[in-house]
Amino acid sequence: MGRTVSEDSMDVKKETQEKTQSGTSSVQSDDFQWDKYLKDTGSISAPSECFRQSMIPPANDFKIGMKLEARDPRNITSVCIATVVGSTGVRLRLRLDGSDNRNDFWKLVDSSDIQPVGTCEKEGDLLQPPLGYQMNVSSWPMFLLRTLSGSEMAPAAFFKKEPPKPPLNNFKVGMKLEAVDRKNPYLICPATVGNVKGDEVYITFDGWSGAFDYWCKYDSRDIFPAGWCHLTGDVLQPPGTSALVMTLQSFKALSFWFVLSQLIRFTQETSTGCLVRKRGAYVLLCPWQLAERG
């Protein structure tokens, strides 16, 4: 049975969690147990060496409101000014200044796509307005000056070196891992390697339809070893099911955003559904279950 990253790095888990909990907006849930899940499904987890992730997760010292430079994910040739608007585990939710929340994106603190303010200038490059800049382009220099004036810049020490690319694609079909849901990138979910082709792997999400599955390079920063969320303080979503059942007590304990994320994913999965209370529990019914109820 494959070891999870939390087992391999248990000696640094406490230190990492203490550093990440202060900068995260999520609440770590221990309801999902990888060891039990692997045993129940007769599966193995992908070894940590398969991933382009640090063996010891980096600390997340960023604070909401800090400024940094980031590549525009919709135009990767452009480097823009961005603001940290959210944080969970070792991931940052970023918003390009001059854009809006519809184009927010997530990056790891050790991503090569983010850098301290001033890096562009040192390298002789110019900061660019984001794609879809909401004002006249001629106003960009003055907008940039006002944006940076009096703002808190993320210190250079907060940026971590990106881990090296694994030399080979050693993923095998059936291996378990954790992966970003690219349709809802604030979520990380249990997943399985569904196929391997050259330097690419096909990520399938456990308990959900193929609507969420995707191909990615084997060195993608969107995939993680089993146990990564537990180690970093991020939230691992439970595998999808045809009906989401929660006791009233646990329903009250869950954050609003967790419940909302489950409803969103279920709606995307089934196109409809209904949350009802039955015998002290909240049950999210599927379309066919609604039909049976008449």
Contacts in CASP RR format, 6 or more apart in sequence:
PFRMAT RR
TARGET T0000
AUTHOR 0000-0000-0000
METHOD contacts of the structure
MODEL  1
MGRTVSEDSMDVKKETQEKTQSGTSSVQSDDFQWDKYLKDTGSISAPSEC
FRQSMIPPANDFKIGMKLEARDPRNITSVCIATVVGSTGVRLRLRLDGSD
NRNDFWKLVDSSDIQPVGTCEKEGDLLQPPLGYQMNVSSWPMFLLRTLSG
SEMAPAAFFKKEPPKPPLNNFKVGMKLEAVDRKNPYLICPATVGNVKGDE
VYITFDGWSGAFDYWCKYDSRDIFPAGWCHLTGDVLQPPGTSALVMTLQS
FKALSFWFVLSQLIRFTQETSTGCLVRKRGAYVLLCPWQLAERG
1 38 0 8 1.000
1 39 0 8 1.000
1 44 0 8 1.000
2 38 0 8 1.000
2 44 0 8 1.000
2 45 0 8 1.000
2 47 0 8 1.000
3 45 0 8 1.000
3 47 0 8 1.000
4 34 0 8 1.000
4 35 0 8 1.000
4 45 0 8 1.000
4 225 0 8 1.000
4 226 0 8 1.000
4 227 0 8 1.000
4 230 0 8 1.000
5 48 0 8 1.000
5 55 0 8 1.000
5 224 0 8 1.000
5 225 0 8 1.000
5 226 0 8 1.000
5 227 0 8 1.000
5 228 0 8 1.000
5 231 0 8 1.000
6 13 0 8 1.000
6 34 0 8 1.000
6 227 0 8 1.000
6 228 0 8 1.000
6 230 0 8 1.000
6 231 0 8 1.000
8 48 0 8 1.000
8 55 0 8 1.000
9 16 0 8 1.000
9 55 0 8 1.000
9 56 0 8 1.000
9 57 0 8 1.000
9 231 0 8 1.000
12 56 0 8 1.000
13 231 0 8 1.000
16 56 0 8 1.000
16 57 0 8 1.000
16 59 0 8 1.000
16 231 0 8 1.000
16 232 0 8 1.000
16 233 0 8 1.000
17 28 0 8 1.000
17 231 0 8 1.000
17 232 0 8 1.000
17 233 0 8 1.000
19 59 0 8 1.000
19 60 0 8 1.000
19 61 0 8 1.000
20 57 0 8 1.000
20 59 0 8 1.000
20 60 0 8 1.000
20 89 0 8 1.000
20 90 0 8 1.000
20 232 0 8 1.000
20 233 0 8 1.000
21 233 0 8 1.000
23 60 0 8 1.000
23 62 0 8 1.000
23 63 0 8 1.000
23 87 0 8 1.000
23 89 0 8 1.000
24 60 0 8 1.000
24 87 0 8 1.000
24 88 0 8 1.000
24 89 0 8 1.000
24 233 0 8 1.000
24 234 0 8 1.000
25 86 0 8 1.000
25 87 0 8 1.000
25 88 0 8 1.000
26 88 0 8 1.000
26 89 0 8 1.000
26 233 0 8 1.000
26 234 0 8 1.000
26 235 0 8 1.000
26 255 0 8 1.000
27 235 0 8 1.000
27 255 0 8 1.000
27 258 0 8 1.000
28 229 0 8 1.000
28 230 0 8 1.000
28 233 0 8 1.000
28 234 0 8 1.000
28 235 0 8 1.000
29 235 0 8 1.000
29 236 0 8 1.000
30 230 0 8 1.000
31 238 0 8 1.000
32 190 0 8 1.000
32 236 0 8 1.000
32 238 0 8 1.000
32 239 0 8 1.000
34 45 0 8 1.000
34 176 0 8 1.000
34 226 0 8 1.000
34 227 0 8 1.000
34 230 0 8 1.000
37 43 0 8 1.000
37 176 0 8 1.000
37 190 0 8 1.000
37 239 0 8 1.000
38 44 0 8 1.000
38 45 0 8 1.000
38 176 0 8 1.000
38 226 0 8 1.000
41 176 0 8 1.000
43 174 0 8 1.000
43 175 0 8 1.000
43 176 0 8 1.000
43 192 0 8 1.000
44 174 0 8 1.000
44 175 0 8 1.000
44 176 0 8 1.000
45 175 0 8 1.000
45 176 0 8 1.000
45 177 0 8 1.000
45 225 0 8 1.000
45 226 0 8 1.000
46 171 0 8 1.000
46 172 0 8 1.000
46 175 0 8 1.000
46 176 0 8 1.000
46 177 0 8 1.000
46 193 0 8 1.000
46 225 0 8 1.000
46 226 0 8 1.000
47 170 0 8 1.000
47 225 0 8 1.000
48 55 0 8 1.000
48 225 0 8 1.000
49 166 0 8 1.000
49 170 0 8 1.000
50 166 0 8 1.000
50 169 0 8 1.000
50 170 0 8 1.000
50 171 0 8 1.000
50 175 0 8 1.000
50 218 0 8 1.000
50 225 0 8 1.000
51 166 0 8 1.000
51 177 0 8 1.000
51 219 0 8 1.000
51 223 0 8 1.000
51 224 0 8 1.000
51 225 0 8 1.000
52 162 0 8 1.000
52 163 0 8 1.000
52 164 0 8 1.000
52 165 0 8 1.000
52 166 0 8 1.000
52 219 0 8 1.000
52 220 0 8 1.000
52 221 0 8 1.000
53 163 0 8 1.000
53 221 0 8 1.000
53 224 0 8 1.000
53 225 0 8 1.000
53 228 0 8 1.000
54 110 0 8 1.000
54 160 0 8 1.000
54 163 0 8 1.000
55 163 0 8 1.000
57 90 0 8 1.000
57 228 0 8 1.000
57 231 0 8 1.000
57 232 0 8 1.000
58 90 0 8 1.000
58 108 0 8 1.000
58 109 0 8 1.000
58 110 0 8 1.000
58 160 0 8 1.000
59 90 0 8 1.000
59 109 0 8 1.000
59 160 0 8 1.000
60 87 0 8 1.000
60 89 0 8 1.000
60 90 0 8 1.000
60 91 0 8 1.000
60 92 0 8 1.000
60 109 0 8 1.000
60 232 0 8 1.000
61 109 0 8 1.000
61 155 0 8 1.000
61 157 0 8 1.000
61 158 0 8 1.000
62 84 0 8 1.000
62 87 0 8 1.000
62 92 0 8 1.000
62 109 0 8 1.000
62 154 0 8 1.000
62 158 0 8 1.000
63 84 0 8 1.000
63 87 0 8 1.000
63 152 0 8 1.000
64 84 0 8 1.000
64 85 0 8 1.000
64 86 0 8 1.000
64 87 0 8 1.000
65 83 0 8 1.000
65 84 0 8 1.000
65 85 0 8 1.000
65 151 0 8 1.000
65 152 0 8 1.000
66 83 0 8 1.000
66 84 0 8 1.000
66 152 0 8 1.000
66 153 0 8 1.000
66 154 0 8 1.000
67 81 0 8 1.000
67 82 0 8 1.000
67 83 0 8 1.000
67 84 0 8 1.000
67 97 0 8 1.000
67 117 0 8 1.000
67 147 0 8 1.000
67 148 0 8 1.000
67 151 0 8 1.000
67 152 0 8 1.000
67 153 0 8 1.000
67 154 0 8 1.000
68 81 0 8 1.000
68 82 0 8 1.000
68 84 0 8 1.000
68 94 0 8 1.000
68 114 0 8 1.000
68 115 0 8 1.000
68 116 0 8 1.000
68 117 0 8 1.000
68 153 0 8 1.000
68 154 0 8 1.000
68 159 0 8 1.000
69 79 0 8 1.000
69 80 0 8 1.000
69 81 0 8 1.000
69 82 0 8 1.000
69 114 0 8 1.000
69 115 0 8 1.000
69 116 0 8 1.000
69 117 0 8 1.000
69 118 0 8 1.000
69 119 0 8 1.000
69 120 0 8 1.000
69 127 0 8 1.000
70 79 0 8 1.000
70 80 0 8 1.000
70 81 0 8 1.000
70 82 0 8 1.000
70 94 0 8 1.000
70 96 0 8 1.000
70 107 0 8 1.000
70 113 0 8 1.000
70 114 0 8 1.000
70 115 0 8 1.000
71 78 0 8 1.000
71 79 0 8 1.000
71 80 0 8 1.000
71 113 0 8 1.000
71 114 0 8 1.000
72 78 0 8 1.000
72 79 0 8 1.000
72 80 0 8 1.000
72 96 0 8 1.000
72 128 0 8 1.000
72 130 0 8 1.000
72 131 0 8 1.000
73 105 0 8 1.000
73 113 0 8 1.000
74 103 0 8 1.000
74 130 0 8 1.000
74 131 0 8 1.000
75 130 0 8 1.000
75 131 0 8 1.000
76 113 0 8 1.000
78 128 0 8 1.000
78 130 0 8 1.000
78 131 0 8 1.000
79 115 0 8 1.000
79 120 0 8 1.000
79 125 0 8 1.000
79 127 0 8 1.000
79 128 0 8 1.000
80 96 0 8 1.000
80 97 0 8 1.000
80 127 0 8 1.000
80 128 0 8 1.000
80 129 0 8 1.000
80 130 0 8 1.000
81 96 0 8 1.000
81 97 0 8 1.000
81 117 0 8 1.000
81 127 0 8 1.000
81 144 0 8 1.000
81 147 0 8 1.000
81 148 0 8 1.000
82 94 0 8 1.000
82 95 0 8 1.000
82 96 0 8 1.000
82 97 0 8 1.000
82 114 0 8 1.000
83 94 0 8 1.000
83 95 0 8 1.000
83 97 0 8 1.000
84 92 0 8 1.000
84 93 0 8 1.000
84 94 0 8 1.000
84 154 0 8 1.000
85 93 0 8 1.000
85 94 0 8 1.000
85 95 0 8 1.000
85 101 0 8 1.000
85 104 0 8 1.000
86 92 0 8 1.000
86 93 0 8 1.000
87 93 0 8 1.000
88 186 0 8 1.000
88 233 0 8 1.000
88 234 0 8 1.000
88 235 0 8 1.000
89 229 0 8 1.000
89 232 0 8 1.000
89 233 0 8 1.000
89 234 0 8 1.000
90 108 0 8 1.000
90 109 0 8 1.000
90 110 0 8 1.000
90 232 0 8 1.000
90 234 0 8 1.000
91 106 0 8 1.000
91 107 0 8 1.000
91 108 0 8 1.000
91 109 0 8 1.000
91 234 0 8 1.000
92 106 0 8 1.000
92 107 0 8 1.000
92 108 0 8 1.000
92 109 0 8 1.000
92 114 0 8 1.000
93 104 0 8 1.000
93 105 0 8 1.000
93 106 0 8 1.000
93 186 0 8 1.000
94 104 0 8 1.000
94 105 0 8 1.000
94 106 0 8 1.000
94 107 0 8 1.000
94 114 0 8 1.000
95 101 0 8 1.000
95 103 0 8 1.000
95 104 0 8 1.000
96 103 0 8 1.000
96 130 0 8 1.000
97 130 0 8 1.000
97 143 0 8 1.000
97 144 0 8 1.000
97 147 0 8 1.000
98 129 0 8 1.000
98 130 0 8 1.000
98 133 0 8 1.000
98 134 0 8 1.000
98 135 0 8 1.000
98 143 0 8 1.000
98 147 0 8 1.000
99 130 0 8 1.000
99 131 0 8 1.000
99 132 0 8 1.000
99 133 0 8 1.000
99 134 0 8 1.000
100 134 0 8 1.000
103 130 0 8 1.000
105 185 0 8 1.000
106 180 0 8 1.000
106 185 0 8 1.000
106 186 0 8 1.000
107 113 0 8 1.000
107 114 0 8 1.000
108 221 0 8 1.000
109 158 0 8 1.000
109 159 0 8 1.000
109 160 0 8 1.000
110 159 0 8 1.000
110 160 0 8 1.000
110 161 0 8 1.000
110 162 0 8 1.000
110 163 0 8 1.000
111 162 0 8 1.000
111 221 0 8 1.000
112 162 0 8 1.000
114 159 0 8 1.000
115 159 0 8 1.000
116 153 0 8 1.000
116 154 0 8 1.000
116 155 0 8 1.000
116 156 0 8 1.000
116 159 0 8 1.000
117 148 0 8 1.000
117 153 0 8 1.000
117 154 0 8 1.000
120 126 0 8 1.000
120 127 0 8 1.000
127 144 0 8 1.000
129 137 0 8 1.000
129 140 0 8 1.000
129 143 0 8 1.000
133 140 0 8 1.000
135 143 0 8 1.000
165 219 0 8 1.000
166 218 0 8 1.000
166 219 0 8 1.000
169 196 0 8 1.000
169 198 0 8 1.000
169 199 0 8 1.000
169 200 0 8 1.000
169 201 0 8 1.000
169 218 0 8 1.000
170 218 0 8 1.000
171 193 0 8 1.000
171 196 0 8 1.000
171 201 0 8 1.000
171 218 0 8 1.000
172 193 0 8 1.000
172 196 0 8 1.000
173 193 0 8 1.000
173 194 0 8 1.000
173 195 0 8 1.000
173 196 0 8 1.000
174 192 0 8 1.000
174 193 0 8 1.000
174 194 0 8 1.000
175 192 0 8 1.000
175 193 0 8 1.000
176 190 0 8 1.000
176 191 0 8 1.000
176 192 0 8 1.000
176 206 0 8 1.000
176 226 0 8 1.000
177 190 0 8 1.000
177 191 0 8 1.000
177 192 0 8 1.000
177 193 0 8 1.000
177 203 0 8 1.000
177 223 0 8 1.000
177 224 0 8 1.000
177 225 0 8 1.000
177 226 0 8 1.000
178 188 0 8 1.000
178 189 0 8 1.000
178 190 0 8 1.000
178 191 0 8 1.000
178 223 0 8 1.000
178 224 0 8 1.000
178 225 0 8 1.000
178 226 0 8 1.000
178 227 0 8 1.000
178 228 0 8 1.000
178 229 0 8 1.000
178 236 0 8 1.000
179 188 0 8 1.000
179 189 0 8 1.000
179 191 0 8 1.000
179 203 0 8 1.000
179 205 0 8 1.000
179 222 0 8 1.000
179 223 0 8 1.000
179 224 0 8 1.000
180 187 0 8 1.000
180 188 0 8 1.000
180 222 0 8 1.000
180 223 0 8 1.000
181 187 0 8 1.000
181 188 0 8 1.000
181 189 0 8 1.000
181 205 0 8 1.000
181 212 0 8 1.000
181 237 0 8 1.000
181 265 0 8 1.000
182 212 0 8 1.000
182 214 0 8 1.000
182 222 0 8 1.000
183 211 0 8 1.000
183 212 0 8 1.000
183 268 0 8 1.000
184 261 0 8 1.000
184 264 0 8 1.000
184 265 0 8 1.000
186 261 0 8 1.000
187 237 0 8 1.000
187 261 0 8 1.000
187 265 0 8 1.000
188 224 0 8 1.000
188 228 0 8 1.000
188 229 0 8 1.000
188 234 0 8 1.000
188 235 0 8 1.000
188 236 0 8 1.000
188 237 0 8 1.000
189 205 0 8 1.000
189 206 0 8 1.000
189 208 0 8 1.000
189 236 0 8 1.000
189 237 0 8 1.000
189 239 0 8 1.000
189 240 0 8 1.000
190 205 0 8 1.000
190 206 0 8 1.000
190 226 0 8 1.000
190 236 0 8 1.000
190 237 0 8 1.000
190 238 0 8 1.000
190 239 0 8 1.000
191 203 0 8 1.000
191 204 0 8 1.000
191 205 0 8 1.000
191 206 0 8 1.000
191 223 0 8 1.000
192 203 0 8 1.000
192 204 0 8 1.000
192 206 0 8 1.000
193 201 0 8 1.000
193 202 0 8 1.000
193 203 0 8 1.000
193 204 0 8 1.000
194 201 0 8 1.000
194 202 0 8 1.000
194 203 0 8 1.000
194 204 0 8 1.000
195 201 0 8 1.000
195 202 0 8 1.000
196 202 0 8 1.000
197 215 0 8 1.000
199 217 0 8 1.000
199 218 0 8 1.000
199 219 0 8 1.000
200 215 0 8 1.000
200 216 0 8 1.000
200 217 0 8 1.000
200 218 0 8 1.000
201 215 0 8 1.000
201 216 0 8 1.000
201 217 0 8 1.000
201 218 0 8 1.000
201 223 0 8 1.000
202 213 0 8 1.000
202 214 0 8 1.000
202 215 0 8 1.000
203 213 0 8 1.000
203 214 0 8 1.000
203 215 0 8 1.000
203 216 0 8 1.000
203 223 0 8 1.000
204 210 0 8 1.000
204 213 0 8 1.000
205 212 0 8 1.000
205 213 0 8 1.000
205 239 0 8 1.000
205 240 0 8 1.000
206 239 0 8 1.000
206 240 0 8 1.000
207 239 0 8 1.000
207 240 0 8 1.000
207 241 0 8 1.000
208 239 0 8 1.000
208 240 0 8 1.000
208 265 0 8 1.000
208 269 0 8 1.000
209 269 0 8 1.000
211 268 0 8 1.000
211 269 0 8 1.000
212 265 0 8 1.000
212 268 0 8 1.000
216 222 0 8 1.000
216 223 0 8 1.000
227 236 0 8 1.000
228 234 0 8 1.000
229 235 0 8 1.000
229 236 0 8 1.000
230 236 0 8 1.000
235 258 0 8 1.000
237 261 0 8 1.000
237 262 0 8 1.000
237 265 0 8 1.000
240 265 0 8 1.000
242 286 0 8 1.000
243 283 0 8 1.000
243 284 0 8 1.000
243 285 0 8 1.000
243 286 0 8 1.000
243 289 0 8 1.000
244 262 0 8 1.000
244 266 0 8 1.000
244 282 0 8 1.000
244 283 0 8 1.000
244 284 0 8 1.000
245 281 0 8 1.000
245 282 0 8 1.000
245 283 0 8 1.000
245 284 0 8 1.000
246 254 0 8 1.000
246 281 0 8 1.000
246 282 0 8 1.000
247 280 0 8 1.000
247 281 0 8 1.000
248 277 0 8 1.000
248 280 0 8 1.000
248 281 0 8 1.000
248 282 0 8 1.000
251 259 0 8 1.000
251 281 0 8 1.000
251 282 0 8 1.000
262 284 0 8 1.000
263 275 0 8 1.000
263 284 0 8 1.000
266 273 0 8 1.000
266 284 0 8 1.000
267 273 0 8 1.000
270 286 0 8 1.000
270 287 0 8 1.000
271 287 0 8 1.000
272 287 0 8 1.000
272 290 0 8 1.000
273 284 0 8 1.000
273 285 0 8 1.000
273 286 0 8 1.000
273 287 0 8 1.000
273 290 0 8 1.000
274 284 0 8 1.000
274 285 0 8 1.000
274 290 0 8 1.000
275 282 0 8 1.000
275 283 0 8 1.000
275 284 0 8 1.000
275 285 0 8 1.000
276 282 0 8 1.000
276 283 0 8 1.000
276 285 0 8 1.000
277 283 0 8 1.000
285 293 0 8 1.000
END
